[in-house]
Amino acid sequence: MKLYQKVLKEAWKLVKPSKEQEELMKKLSKKVLILAKRKMKKHNGDAILAGSITRDTWLPDKLEFDVFLLFPERIKEKRMEELGLKIGKFIAKELKAEFKIEYAEHPYVSLNVNGLDIDIVPCYHLKNLEKIKSAVDRTPFHVKYLEKKLTKKLAKEVRLLKRFLKANGIYGAEAKVQGFSGYVCELMIIYYKSFLNFLKNVLKWEPGMIIDLEKHYSKKDYKELRKRFRDQVLILIDPIDKNRNAAAALAPKNFFKLKKIAKEFLENPTLEFFKEKEEIALKEEEYLKQLRERETEILVLKFSKPKVIDDVLYPQLRKFNERVSNILKENEFVVINKDFWVGEKEVYCVYELEVWRLPTIQKRIGPNVFDLEGSERFIEKYKNQAFALTVEKFNWVAEVERKFKHAREKLQDSLEKPLEILLAKGIPNWIAKELSKGFELKAGSEVLNWLKDFEFAKFLRKFFEKEKLC
């Protein structure tokens, strides 16, 4: 236990904000809240601070807070959004800050002041959640719940947990990460009381684990809950909304990654678990070595990054990669690994193929010889184009030339289409729009030129050198 405490004492130094940071957060949040409240008073509304700033669980490496504009229920949604943007722009002007309009369930203003990110988010001021119109309407209820439950001592444990998860790439519920949100981290510490106790209990977790802090359900309901939240590896019943799984964003891979790093830390606690790992770019000779040793082929598709938020882009890219895999599979090409990397301006989709080259000849099995009409149609279709047209047992068989002998040819042909055809093929809309404007497709050693993009080269190393999760 002494070793754990020694490491956590050192880890605390990494998560404890400086006095200057605390002063900046306190001063700026107070100023923004006063401005927001003043404006909201004119609309019979209110404003509150939201996010980790209200619980003192924020991390010093990312200074941010949210201000929620609470509008009366009687105001129409469109009007609420207009006023929200107007007030957000007013606050940006008062602070002499640059701003941009972001889009979630409602558009909102996001601004930056001295390196500190501030989101001005409109929502409805509800008495209860029965009339909830969007996810942001829950936030004021989350704030109240956590203010009651999260003590200063627990807040310190939350910061350790957040840093631990962030250093290992699984902090954040956004589509890009599919990990643990700050809210989930706070609920976990409220439930397990400490960072160490949380890790010890994680070792006992199995997929479908249910945590219900407010005991909304009895254990006899758990079977039905697992059906309702099917395919969700961790079910954390939201204390303020029993119909919501607060941990729904967690990907199975990250569930098992947490179990792995929890076990490793408990067996050998070191400060390294709280430090982000340095990523090393894959070198050209290493890439060629991977191709030789794995005896597979790599296809890389590159196109311009769609101008859409990550929470829309990443799910579409995952869907797109599945669609590409199926297109190739339908033509007998076998994809064994697929992933994507999003840069500032480009997207790279990477496919590793077990089968990427096929023979010139392809056998087509036709109808039974007793099917006279079917036989006539089959013969008419292939008599002038088949290398061979014969009967095997009771079926007509044609040996024809394969249209696509290499996976690259098939993929190029499938994606080099107008927008409407790409959409009809099941390509997600934002991806289809960019592909219709043009793309590049490279195979094998041709990819070497793209390794000059070091961030992509770092991604490729992770693509080949996957983590062992057990």
GIKA-V857355 format. One record per pair of residues at least 12 apart in sequence whose C-alpha atoms are under 10 Angstrom apart, sorted by sequence separation. I is the first residue (numbers start at 1). J is the second residue. If there is no record, write none. Layout:
((I/J) (I/J))
This chain:
((35/47) (36/48) (52/64) (53/65) (54/66) (71/83) (88/100) (89/101) (98/110) (99/111) (100/112) (108/120) (109/121) (123/135) (124/136) (125/137) (126/138) (129/141) (172/184) (210/222) (225/237) (234/246) (235/247) (236/248) (261/273) (325/337) (338/350) (339/351) (366/378) (367/379) (386/398) (387/399) (388/400) (415/427) (419/431) (420/432) (33/46) (34/47) (36/49) (51/64) (52/65) (53/66) (71/84) (88/101) (97/110) (98/111) (99/112) (107/120) (108/121) (109/122) (123/136) (124/137) (125/138) (128/141) (166/179) (171/184) (172/185) (185/198) (209/222) (222/235) (232/245) (234/247) (235/248) (322/335) (325/338) (337/350) (338/351) (339/352) (365/378) (366/379) (385/398) (386/399) (387/400) (419/432) (420/433) (422/435) (33/47) (34/48) (51/65) (52/66) (69/83) (70/84) (97/111) (98/112) (99/113) (107/121) (108/122) (122/136) (123/137) (124/138) (126/140) (127/141) (165/179) (166/180) (171/185) (208/222) (229/243) (233/247) (234/248) (324/338) (337/351) (338/352) (364/378) (385/399) (386/400) (387/401) (418/432) (419/433) (422/436) (32/47) (33/48) (50/65) (51/66) (69/84) (96/111) (97/112) (98/113) (106/121) (107/122) (121/136) (122/137) (123/138) (124/139) (125/140) (126/141) (165/180) (208/223) (210/225) (228/243) (229/244) (232/247) (233/248) (234/249) (235/250) (336/351) (337/352) (338/353) (382/397) (383/398) (385/400) (386/401) (417/432) (418/433) (419/434) (421/436) (32/48) (33/49) (49/65) (50/66) (51/67) (68/84) (85/101) (95/111) (96/112) (97/113) (106/122) (123/139) (124/140) (125/141) (165/181) (210/226) (229/245) (232/248) (233/249) (234/250) (322/338) (335/351) (336/352) (337/353) (382/398) (385/401) (419/435) (420/436) (32/49) (49/66) (50/67) (51/68) (92/109) (95/112) (96/113) (97/114) (102/119) (104/121) (105/122) (106/123) (123/140) (208/225) (209/226) (228/245) (231/248) (232/249) (233/250) (234/251) (321/338) (322/339) (334/351) (335/352) (336/353) (337/354) (379/396) (381/398) (382/399) (415/432) (418/435) (419/436) (48/66) (49/67) (50/68) (69/87) (91/109) (92/110) (95/113) (99/117) (101/119) (105/123) (162/180) (208/226) (225/243) (232/250) (233/251) (234/252) (321/339) (334/352) (335/353) (336/354) (364/382) (378/396) (379/397) (382/400) (417/435) (418/436) (419/437) (30/49) (48/67) (49/68) (69/88) (89/108) (92/111) (99/118) (100/119) (101/120) (102/121) (162/181) (207/226) (208/227) (229/248) (232/251) (233/252) (321/340) (334/353) (335/354) (336/355) (378/397) (379/398) (416/435) (417/436) (418/437) (29/49) (47/67) (48/68) (49/69) (88/108) (89/109) (91/111) (92/112) (99/119) (162/182) (165/185) (191/211) (217/237) (225/245) (231/251) (232/252) (233/253) (318/338) (333/353) (334/354) (335/355) (375/395) (378/398) (415/435) (416/436) (417/437) (47/68) (48/69) (67/88) (85/106) (87/108) (88/109) (89/110) (92/113) (161/182) (191/212) (192/213) (208/229) (216/237) (231/252) (233/254) (234/255) (318/339) (333/354) (334/355) (335/356) (375/396) (415/436) (416/437) (417/438) (46/68) (47/69) (48/70) (84/106) (85/107) (86/108) (87/109) (88/110) (89/111) (162/184) (191/213) (208/230) (215/237) (216/238) (233/255) (317/339) (318/340) (333/355) (334/356) (364/386) (369/391) (374/396) (416/438) (46/69) (47/70) (84/107) (85/108) (86/109) (88/111) (159/182) (162/185) (188/211) (190/213) (191/214) (208/231) (209/232) (210/233) (211/234) (212/235) (213/236) (214/237) (216/239) (233/256) (317/340) (332/355) (333/356) (334/357) (363/386) (366/389) (368/391) (369/392) (415/438) (416/439) (29/53) (45/69) (46/70) (47/71) (82/106) (84/108) (85/109) (158/182) (161/185) (162/186) (187/211) (207/231) (208/232) (209/233) (210/234) (211/235) (212/236) (213/237) (214/238) (215/239) (216/240) (317/341) (332/356) (333/357) (362/386) (363/387) (366/390) (367/391) (368/392) (369/393) (370/394) (371/395) (415/439) (45/70) (46/71) (81/106) (82/107) (84/109) (85/110) (158/183) (160/185) (161/186) (187/212) (188/213) (207/232) (208/233) (209/234) (210/235) (211/236) (212/237) (213/238) (214/239) (216/241) (217/242) (317/342) (324/349) (328/353) (332/357) (333/358) (361/386) (362/387) (363/388) (364/389) (366/391) (368/393) (369/394) (370/395) (44/70) (45/71) (46/72) (80/106) (81/107) (82/108) (92/118) (158/184) (159/185) (187/213) (207/233) (208/234) (209/235) (210/236) (211/237) (212/238) (213/239) (214/240) (216/242) (314/340) (325/351) (329/355) (332/358) (361/387) (363/389) (365/391) (366/392) (368/394) (369/395) (26/53) (43/70) (44/71) (45/72) (81/108) (158/185) (159/186) (161/188) (206/233) (207/234) (208/235) (209/236) (210/237) (211/238) (212/239) (215/242) (216/243) (314/341) (324/351) (328/355) (331/358) (365/392) (367/394) (368/395) (369/396) (412/439) (25/53) (43/71) (44/72) (45/73) (78/106) (92/120) (105/133) (106/134) (157/185) (158/186) (161/189) (205/233) (206/234) (207/235) (208/236) (214/242) (314/342) (321/349) (325/353) (328/356) (366/394) (367/395) (368/396) (412/440) (40/69) (43/72) (77/106) (91/120) (105/134) (106/135) (157/186) (158/187) (205/234) (313/342) (320/349) (321/350) (366/395) (367/396) (368/397) (412/441) (37/67) (39/69) (40/70) (41/71) (88/118) (104/134) (105/135) (106/136) (158/188) (159/189) (212/242) (317/347) (321/351) (365/395) (366/396) (367/397) (411/441) (412/442) (22/53) (36/67) (37/68) (40/71) (88/119) (89/120) (104/135) (105/136) (155/186) (158/189) (164/195) (318/349) (365/396) (366/397) (36/68) (37/69) (43/75) (88/120) (104/136) (154/186) (157/189) (158/190) (310/342) (317/349) (364/396) (365/397) (366/398) (409/441) (33/66) (36/69) (37/70) (87/120) (88/121) (156/189) (157/190) (161/194) (162/195) (212/245) (364/397) (365/398) (408/441) (22/56) (32/66) (33/67) (36/70) (87/121) (88/122) (155/189) (160/194) (161/195) (211/245) (363/397) (364/398) (365/399) (408/442) (29/64) (32/67) (33/68) (85/120) (87/122) (154/189) (155/190) (158/193) (160/195) (161/196) (210/245) (363/398) (364/399) (408/443) (29/65) (33/69) (84/120) (85/121) (150/186) (154/190) (157/193) (158/194) (159/195) (160/196) (211/247) (299/335) (306/342) (362/398) (363/399) (364/400) (407/443) (28/65) (29/66) (43/80) (84/121) (85/122) (146/183) (149/186) (150/187) (157/194) (158/195) (161/198) (298/335) (305/342) (361/398) (362/399) (363/400) (22/60) (25/63) (29/67) (84/122) (149/187) (154/192) (156/194) (157/195) (161/199) (297/335) (300/338) (302/340) (304/342) (305/343) (307/345) (361/399) (362/400) (363/401) (17/56) (21/60) (24/63) (25/64) (83/122) (84/123) (150/189) (151/190) (154/193) (155/194) (156/195) (157/196) (296/335) (298/337) (299/338) (300/339) (301/340) (302/341) (304/343) (305/344) (306/345) (360/399) (361/400) (362/401) (363/402) (17/57) (21/61) (25/65) (43/83) (81/121) (82/122) (143/183) (146/186) (150/190) (153/193) (154/194) (296/336) (298/338) (300/340) (302/342) (304/344) (305/345) (306/346) (360/400) (361/401) (362/402) (16/57) (17/58) (22/63) (81/122) (142/183) (146/187) (149/190) (153/194) (154/195) (157/198) (304/345) (305/346) (306/347) (360/401) (361/402) (362/403) (15/57) (16/58) (17/59) (18/60) (21/63) (80/122) (81/123) (149/191) (303/345) (304/346) (305/347) (359/401) (360/402) (361/403) (15/58) (16/59) (17/60) (40/83) (80/123) (150/193) (303/346) (304/347) (305/348) (359/402) (360/403) (362/405) (15/59) (16/60) (17/61) (39/83) (40/84) (66/110) (80/124) (146/190) (302/346) (303/347) (304/348) (358/402) (360/404) (361/405) (14/59) (15/60) (16/61) (77/122) (207/252) (302/347) (303/348) (359/404) (360/405) (14/60) (15/61) (17/63) (77/123) (301/347) (302/348) (303/349) (358/404) (359/405) (14/61) (39/86) (40/87) (64/111) (77/124) (300/347) (301/348) (302/349) (357/404) (358/405) (359/406) (36/84) (39/87) (64/112) (188/236) (207/255) (300/348) (301/349) (302/350) (357/405) (358/406) (39/88) (63/112) (64/113) (75/124) (187/236) (206/255) (207/256) (300/349) (301/350) (356/405) (357/406) (358/407) (73/123) (74/124) (187/237) (205/255) (206/256) (299/349) (300/350) (301/351) (356/406) (357/407) (36/87) (39/90) (63/114) (64/115) (65/116) (66/117) (67/118) (68/119) (69/120) (70/121) (71/122) (72/123) (73/124) (74/125) (187/238) (205/256) (299/350) (300/351) (355/406) (356/407) (357/408) (35/87) (36/88) (39/91) (63/115) (64/116) (65/117) (66/118) (67/119) (68/120) (69/121) (70/122) (71/123) (72/124) (73/125) (184/236) (187/239) (298/350) (299/351) (300/352) (355/407) (356/408) (35/88) (62/115) (63/116) (64/117) (65/118) (66/119) (67/120) (68/121) (69/122) (70/123) (71/124) (72/125) (73/126) (202/255) (203/256) (206/259) (298/351) (299/352) (36/90) (62/116) (63/117) (64/118) (65/119) (66/120) (67/121) (68/122) (69/123) (70/124) (71/125) (72/126) (73/127) (184/238) (202/256) (205/259) (297/351) (298/352) (299/353) (353/407) (35/90) (36/91) (62/117) (63/118) (64/119) (65/120) (66/121) (67/122) (68/123) (69/124) (70/125) (71/126) (183/238) (203/258) (204/259) (297/352) (298/353) (32/88) (35/91) (68/124) (69/125) (70/126) (77/133) (202/258) (203/259) (296/352) (297/353) (298/354) (68/125) (202/259) (203/260) (296/353) (297/354) (299/356) (33/91) (73/131) (201/259) (202/260) (203/261) (294/352) (295/353) (296/354) (297/355) (298/356) (32/91) (35/94) (73/132) (187/246) (199/258) (200/259) (202/261) (203/262) (295/354) (296/355) (297/356) (31/91) (32/92) (73/133) (199/259) (202/262) (203/263) (294/354) (296/356) (297/357) (201/262) (202/263) (291/352) (32/94) (184/246) (185/247) (199/261) (200/262) (31/94) (32/95) (183/246) (184/247) (199/262) (200/263) (203/266) (31/95) (183/247) (198/262) (199/263) (181/246) (200/265) (180/246) (181/247) (196/262) (199/265) (200/266) (28/95) (70/137) (180/247) (199/266) (68/136) (179/247) (180/248) (181/249) (50/119) (68/137) (178/247) (179/248) (180/249) (181/250) (196/265) (70/140) (178/248) (179/249) (180/250) (196/266) (49/120) (50/121) (68/139) (69/140) (178/249) (179/250) (180/251) (331/402) (333/404) (68/140) (177/249) (178/250) (179/251) (331/403) (333/405) (335/407) (47/120) (173/246) (177/250) (178/251) (179/252) (331/404) (332/405) (333/406) (334/407) (47/121) (173/247) (175/249) (177/251) (178/252) (179/253) (180/254) (331/405) (333/407) (47/122) (173/248) (174/249) (175/250) (178/253) (179/254) (180/255) (331/406) (332/407) (333/408) (47/123) (173/249) (174/250) (175/251) (178/254) (179/255) (331/407) (172/249) (173/250) (177/254) (178/255) (333/410) (46/124) (47/125) (172/250) (173/251) (328/406) (329/407) (45/124) (46/125) (171/250) (179/258) (328/407) (331/410) (45/125) (170/250) (327/407) (328/408) (170/251) (328/410) (170/253) (171/254) (327/410) (328/411) (36/120) (170/254) (327/411) (347/431) (28/113) (169/254) (170/255) (28/114) (32/118) (168/254) (325/411) (328/414) (33/120) (170/257) (324/411) (327/414) (28/116) (32/120) (51/139) (55/143) (169/257) (170/258) (29/118) (50/139) (51/140) (54/143) (165/254) (168/257) (169/258) (24/114) (28/118) (50/140) (54/144) (168/258) (324/414) (25/116) (49/140) (51/142) (52/143) (55/146) (324/415) (350/441) (352/443) (24/116) (48/140) (50/142) (51/143) (54/146) (55/147) (165/257) (347/439) (348/440) (349/441) (350/442) (351/443) (352/444) (47/140) (50/143) (54/147) (55/148) (57/150) (146/239) (165/258) (168/261) (348/441) (350/443) (49/143) (50/144) (52/146) (55/149) (56/150) (145/239) (164/258) (21/116) (48/143) (55/150) (56/151) (57/152) (145/240) (55/151) (56/152) (142/238) (144/240) (165/261) (55/152) (57/154) (58/155) (142/239) (164/261) (57/155) (58/156) (141/239) (142/240) (164/262) (327/425) (55/154) (56/155) (57/156) (59/158) (60/159) (141/240) (142/241) (55/155) (56/156) (57/157) (58/158) (59/159) (141/241) (55/156) (57/158) (58/159) (59/160) (139/240) (56/158) (57/159) (61/163) (138/240) (323/425) (324/426) (348/450) (52/155) (55/158) (56/159) (57/160) (59/162) (60/163) (138/241) (323/426) (324/427) (58/162) (59/163) (168/272) (323/427) (57/162) (58/163) (167/272) (168/273) (322/427) (323/428) (52/158) (167/273) (168/274) (320/426) (321/427) (52/159) (164/271) (166/273) (167/274) (168/275) (169/276) (301/408) (319/426) (320/427) (164/272) (165/273) (166/274) (167/275) (168/276) (169/277) (299/407) (300/408) (319/427) (320/428) (348/456) (164/273) (165/274) (166/275) (167/276) (168/277) (299/408) (319/428) (320/429) (347/456) (163/273) (164/274) (165/275) (166/276) (167/277) (297/407) (298/408) (301/411) (317/427) (318/428) (343/453) (350/460) (129/240) (130/241) (163/274) (164/275) (165/276) (301/412) (316/427) (317/428) (320/431) (348/459) (352/463) (128/240) (129/241) (162/274) (163/275) (164/276) (299/411) (316/428) (320/432) (343/455) (351/463) (352/464) (128/241) (161/274) (163/276) (315/428) (316/429) (317/430) (342/455) (343/456) (350/463) (160/274) (316/430) (317/431) (341/455) (342/456) (313/428) (316/431) (341/456) (313/429) (340/456) (313/430) (341/458) (342/459) (312/430) (313/431) (341/459) (340/459) (341/460) (339/459) (340/460) (339/460) (308/430) (341/463) (306/429) (307/430) (340/463) (58/182) (306/430) (339/463) (57/182) (305/430) (306/431) (338/463) (305/431) (306/432) (337/463) (304/431) (306/433) (307/434) (337/464) (57/185) (303/431) (306/434) (57/186) (304/433) (305/434) (306/435) (52/182) (304/434) (51/182) (52/183) (55/186) (303/434) (304/435) (51/183) (303/435) (302/435) (303/436) (304/437) (52/186) (175/309) (176/310) (177/311) (301/435) (303/437) (304/438) (175/310) (176/311) (303/438) (304/439) (174/310) (175/311) (176/312) (302/438) (303/439) (304/440) (174/311) (175/312) (176/313) (177/314) (302/439) (303/440) (173/311) (174/312) (175/313) (176/314) (301/439) (302/440) (303/441) (175/314) (176/315) (301/440) (302/441) (16/156) (174/314) (175/315) (300/440) (301/441) (302/442) (15/156) (300/441) (301/442) (299/441) (300/442) (301/443) (15/158) (16/159) (299/442) (300/443) (12/156) (15/159) (16/160) (298/442) (299/443) (300/444) (12/157) (14/159) (15/160) (298/443) (299/444) (14/160) (15/161) (297/443) (298/444) (299/445) (300/446) (301/447) (12/159) (13/160) (15/162) (297/444) (298/445) (299/446) (300/447) (11/159) (12/160) (15/163) (296/444) (297/445) (298/446) (299/447) (302/450) (8/157) (11/160) (14/163) (15/164) (298/447) (300/450) (9/160) (12/163) (8/160) (11/163) (11/164) (291/444) (291/445) (288/444) (287/444) (288/445) (287/445) (288/447) (287/447) (288/448) (284/445) (287/448) (284/447) (285/448) (284/448) (287/451) (283/448) (284/449) (176/342) (284/450) (284/451) (283/451) (284/452) (282/451) (283/452) (281/451) (282/452) (287/457) (294/464) (281/452) (283/454) (290/461) (281/453) (282/454) (281/454) (282/455) (284/457) (287/460) (291/464) (280/454) (281/455) (282/456) (283/457) (287/461) (290/464) (279/454) (280/455) (281/456) (282/457) (283/458) (286/461) (290/465) (279/455) (281/457) (282/458) (280/457) (281/458) (282/459) (283/460) (287/464) (279/457) (280/458) (281/459) (282/460) (283/461) (279/458) (280/459) (281/460) (282/461) (278/458) (279/459) (280/460) (281/461) (282/462) (280/461) (281/462) (279/461) (280/462) (282/464) (279/462) (8/195) (8/196) (5/196) (4/196) (1/196) (103/308) (104/309) (102/308) (103/309) (102/309) (104/311) (263/470) (103/311) (104/312) (260/468) (261/469) (260/469) (261/470) (257/467) (259/469) (260/470) (257/468) (258/469) (259/470) (256/468) (257/469) (256/469) (257/470) (255/469) (256/470) (254/469) (253/469) (14/271) (11/270) (15/274) (10/270) (11/271) (14/274) (4/265) (8/269) (10/271) (11/272) (14/275) (4/266) (7/269) (8/270) (9/271) (11/273) (12/274) (6/269) (7/270) (8/271) (11/274) (4/268) (5/269) (6/270) (7/271) (10/274) (11/275) (3/268) (4/269) (6/271) (7/272) (3/269) (4/270) (7/273) (8/274) (3/270) (4/271) (7/274))
